[in-house]
């Protein structure tokens, strides 16, 4: 239920903001707006408002929306054309200057970017909590090992950019990977001595999240030794079927002593579909159980998973967290930079996707977005706000792509009009619309395919 509500709220908010951008600038430009629709399909709720008696609609399919303006080009049959006064016709969209039409078209994407900036501003003023960038383990023969990074290294700077958390490390590495194959990493080693390492990051842009990014470099985030005590068990999961219960303390797995929850997780990941002997302490009594992790696919790698979470010792964890607070002005500057950086990153990722450097498997559809919406909402207000900002930027940037039927496609026509001195012909626009709908249809099919594939493979 949380996932469904979060998904509807996310799309509803972002679509409303986008269309309101078009609507408000159209009003400022004096254009008569006939309809403001949130969603497509059958109207669920209708209300008229304003001096133009604009129709406000909430429709059944919440996957978009539109603002319908008075436009004489839609009157193909003059005998059936609506009756408007000459004063009203002067306010038709097609009669406006090309610069007013450009302003109206880009207003939707700009509204999404402004919303993202506002959300980031709020986040930075609230304070950003992150995990200190201390290296836990380094995999053999990995890029991190080749760079001579070792457990206990505390990352201070990447290519001269100061970092205070793993989130900042991951973000800077992603940005740098789009223009460099190597970065300089400044660390303080376990003896508090500064060192500089050259890290190869040539392949990390193909991963989907921070954890996978660090794994691809052979880096494991440092985690304190928190006892492997079960917190929650998912019903009908391997953990549930094996008889694991809340508060069980895991002591060993296949005779290998377990010092922390991370130790246990690593053993489970390495043994999908393998029956494991686990010694558990329950109410001061040691018992033995058989546990067989299920197999799931993660970045084309088969790993084990049991469907249980572990209790966390907040006192220990807090020592490895860092909270950065910003003033109102500092937060605004950081929010502007974050929105700009994410926008440029999105464009570069799209470019890499077109050239085959990033897999088209990265494209997500409504199922994945709904899943992420639910997960982020369950993780707290700050995480959900950050998720909203990222999706808002994605919507804004994608709508600016020069694809007919998108805002960017209309912008392309108007730029041509500026340079040629005449509007794009209707026949060319019709052909463009067909191409645009075909491209969007292909992208939607691909997004749904990726969604379904993720559900099947876990």
N, C-alpha and C positions, 0 to 999 in steps of 0.2 A: 504493500500500500504506500509506503514511504517513497519507493522508487517511482511509482505512477504519479503521485502528487508532485514530487520534485521535478519530474520530467515535464509535466503540464505547466507547472509554475515557471520553470526555466524557459521553455519555448514561448509561453504566453508573455512573459516579461520582455524577452529579447525581441520578439516579433512586434510587440506593441511599441517599444522604444524605436525600433527601426522605422515602422510605418508612421509613427508620430513625427519623426524627423521630416519625412516627405510632406506630411500634412501641414505642419507648422510653417515650413518655408514656402509651401504653395500659398498658404494664406497671406504670408508676408509679401509675396509677389503679386497678390491680388487675384489669384486663380480661384475659380469657383470649384469647390470640392463637392462631389456628389455622394461619395460613399467612402467610409473608413471601415475596412473589414479585418478582423482578427480571425484568421483561419479561412479555410475554403469549404465549399460544399453547402449543405443545407443550413440556413440561418437558425440558430438556437435562441437568439435574443436580438431584438431590433429596437433602436430608439433614434429619434431625430433630434438634432440640436443645432444651435447657432443661427445666424441671420440667413445662411444659405440653405437651411433645413437639411443639413448633411445627415446621411443615414449611417448610424453607427451600428455595426453588426458583429456579433460573436457567432462564428460558424462551427460546424461539427468537426472538421479536420484541422487540428491545431499545428499543421506543419508549414505555416507561412501566413501571409496576409497581403493586403493590397490597399492602395488609395486610388480611387477612381475620380478623375478630374474631368470637367467639361472639355471635350475635344471634338472639333468638327470633323475630323478624319474618320470618326466612328459612324457618321451619318452617311452610309453608303447609298441608302435609298432615301432621297429627299422627301418622297411622299409619306414615308413613315417616320421621318425625323421628328424628335421632340420639339416642342415650340419654345423658343427662347427669344428674349428681346435682344435688340442690337447691343444694348448695354451689357447684358449677360454674355453675349458672344465675344465681346471685346475682352472678357475675362477668361476665354477658352485657353487651354494649355498651348495649343498649336499657334496661337496668335502672340505668344510671349517672345521676347528676344531670346536668342540662343543662350545668352549668359544667364538669364533667369531660369531657363529650362535646365541648364547644367547645375545651377544651385539647387533646384528641386530634386534632381536625380541623385546628386551626391549626398544630400541631406540625410538619407536613411543610413548609409554606411558610416557617415560622420557621427550620427547619433549613437550608433553602437560603440564606436571608438571612445566617444565622450563618456558613455556609461561605464566602459571598462576602466577609464582613467578615474572616474568617481569612485568605483568600487576599490581600486587599488589605493586610492587616497585614504579611504576609510580603513583599509587593512593596515597601511603603514602608520596611521595615527593610533590604531589600537595596539600596535607593537607586533613585530614579526618574530615568531618562535621557530628556532631551527636546531638541528643537531650539530654539535661541534664537529668540524671536519677532521677527525682523527682516524687514521687507517687502522683497520682491524686485522685483516689477513690479506696477503698478496699471493695470488695463484702462480704456480710455476709456469715459466715460459710465456707469461702474459705480457702485454704492453707495460703494465705497472712494474713487473719484475725486471723487464729489460731496461726500464728507466731507473732501476735501483731503489724504488720506493720500498719501504719495509714497514712492518707492523709498528704502531706507535708514532709514526710520523704525523705531525699536525700541520695541515696545509694552511699556508698564510696568504699566498698570492698565486694567481695564474696569469701569465703574460702581463704582470704588473698590476693586475686587478685584485684588490684586497677581497678576501672571502671570510665570512664568519660562520657559515653553515654548509652542510652538504647540499642543500637546495641551491645555494649560490654557486657552489662548485659545479654542480650538474648543469646549471643554466649557462655559465660561462664556457664550459667545455662544449656544449651544444652549439653555441654561437661561434666559437672559434673553429669548430669542425667544418663549418660551411666555407671557411676561407683559408684555413691552415691544416696541415697534416700533423704538425707537432706544436707543442706548447711548452713553455718553461714553467715549472711548478716549484715554487719556493716553499720549503717546509722548515719546521723546527723538529729535530729528531727527538728521540726519547730522552736524550741528555740535554735538551734545550739548546742545541747548536744549530744555526741556520745552514741549510743546504739548498742547492738548486739542481733540479733534475729535468731532463728533456723527455717528455712523454708523447708517444705516438698515438694520435687520436683519429687517424684517417678513416676508421670504419664505424664510428659511434653514431653518425647521423641516421643510421638505419634502425635504431632501437626505439622503443615506444614509451619508456618511462625512466625515471631516475635510477631505480634499482637495476633495471636491465642495462642502462648506460654504464654504471659502475662495474657490473658483472662482466661486461664486454671488455673492460680494461683490466680485469682480474683483481678488482678492489672489493673488499668486504668492509662495510662500515663497522667501526669498533663498537662492540656491545659489551657492557659490564656483565660479569658472570651472575646472572639472575637464575635461581633454581628453576628447573623445568617443572613447574607446578601447573596443572591443567586449570583453566578458567572456564571456558565454555566448550561444549561438544555439540556439533551439528547432528541433528537426528538422521539416522540411517547412513551416517558417514562411516568410513573404516574405523575411526576411533570409537564410535558408538557401538558398532557391531562387535568390536573387540572387548567391549565392556569398560572402557575408560570412563571415569567420572570426575566431576568438578572436585578440585583439591587433591587429586592424585599427584604424588611426587614421583617423577620418572628418574630411576637410579641408574639403569644401564640398558643397552640395546645390543643384543647378540654378544653379550659379555664385555662390551665396550662401555666404560664408565662415562656417565653423563654429568658434566660439570655445570651446564647451563642449557637454557631452552634453545640457544643457537646450535649447540652441539647436537641436540636431538633432531632439530630441523634439517641439519646437513646430512645426517644419516638417513632420514626419511627420504629426502630429495634424491639420494643416490640409489635408493632401492625400491623403485616402483614395481608393484605386483610381486614383491618378494616377502615371504612370511618371516616376520621378525620376532625374536623372543625378547620381551620387554619385562624388566623387573620394576615393579611399582610399589611404593610405600603408601598404604591406605590405612588411616587410623592406627598408626604405629605398627602396622603389620605388613611384611613384605609378601607380595603375591606375584606370580608369573602369568603373563598373558601372551597370546599370539596376536600379532598386529600385522595386517597386510595393507600397505599404502596403495591407494588407487593411482593409476597412471594418468597424468595430464600432460598436455603439450605447452611448453613455454619457450617462445622464440625458437621453434623447430627442435627443441630438446625435450626428450621424455623424462619427466621427473615424478617423484612420489609425493603424495599429499594425503593427510589423514582426516582433515576436517575438524580440527580443534585449535583453540587459542590458549595462550599461556598467561598466567597472572604476571603483572608487572610491579616491581618495587619502585614506587614513585620517588622515594628518598634517594635511591641510587641513580635513577634515570635523570633526575633534575640536575645532577652534577654535570651532566653531559649535554644539557640544553643551554641555548643562548637566546636571550630576548633582546631585540634591537628596537628602541623607541625613537620616534621622529617628531619634531615640532610640526605645526600645521603647514608651514611653508616648506620645510624639508620633505614632508610627506607628499605634498603636491608635486615637488620637483621629481621625487622618486617615482611617483605614480605616472607622471608624464614620460619619464625615461622608460619605465617598465612597459607602458602601452606602446611606445615607439619601437622598443626592442622586440616585443612580441609580434608586432605587425610586420617588421622587416624579416623576422625569423620565419613567420608564416609564408611570406612571399618567396623567400629563398627555398623553403621546404617544397613549395609547389613547383618551383623551377627544377629542383633536384628530382622531383617525382616525374616531371615531363621528360627529363634526360635519362631516366632509369637509374639514377644514383640512390634514390630512396624508393622502397617497395610500395606499390599501389595497395598493398595490404594495410598500409597505414590509414587509408581512407575509412572513416567510421560513419555509420548511419544512425538512425533514431534508436535502434535497440541498444547499441553501445553507449550512445549519449544518455539514454535513460538509465542504464546501469551505472554510469559514472555519476549521474545526478543523484541517484539514490545513495551510492557509496559516500560521495562528498557530503551530502546532507547528514548522513549518520555519523560522520566524523567531526561534526561541529560547524558552528556559524562561519568561522574564519575560512575553513576549507571550502565550504559551499560558495562563499563570496568569491574566493579565488577561482573556483571552477566557472562561475558565472562570467567573470571577467575574461577568461580565456575563450569561452564559447562566443561571447559578444564580439571579441576581436576577430575570431574566425569568420563569423557571419559578416562583419563589416568588410573584411578584406576579400572574402570570396565574392561578395556582391559587386566589388569593384573590378573583377576580372572582365576583360573585353569580350564577353560572350553574349551574343544577342539574346534578349529576354531578361538578362540581368541588368542591374543598374549600370555596370561597367560597359555593357553593350550599347546602351542608349548614349552614354557619355562618349563612346567611340564615334557614333553617328554625328553627335553635335560638334566634336572636334573636327571631323571631316567637313562639316558645314562651315565652320569658321575658316578653314583653309581654302575651300573651294568657292565659298560665297553663295552656295545654294544648298537646300536641304537634301538629304539622301532620298532617292526615289522610293516610292512605295513598293515597287517590284523587288528592289534590292533588299528592303527591310523584310518583306515576306520571306524571301529566300533565307535571309539571316535568321529569322525566327525559327524556320524549320531546322536549320543547322543547330541553333541554340537549344531547341527542345530535344533534338537527338543527343547532343552532348550531355545535357542534364539528365536525360533518361538513362544514358549509359552510366553516368556517375552514380545515379540512384541505385541502379541494378548492382553495380560493383559494391556500393556501400552496404546494401542489404546482404549481398553474398558474403562480404567480410564479417558482418554481424553474425550471420548464421554459422559461419565457419568458426568464429570465436566461441559461440555457444556449444558447438559440437566438440571442439578440441579442448575447451576449458581455458 
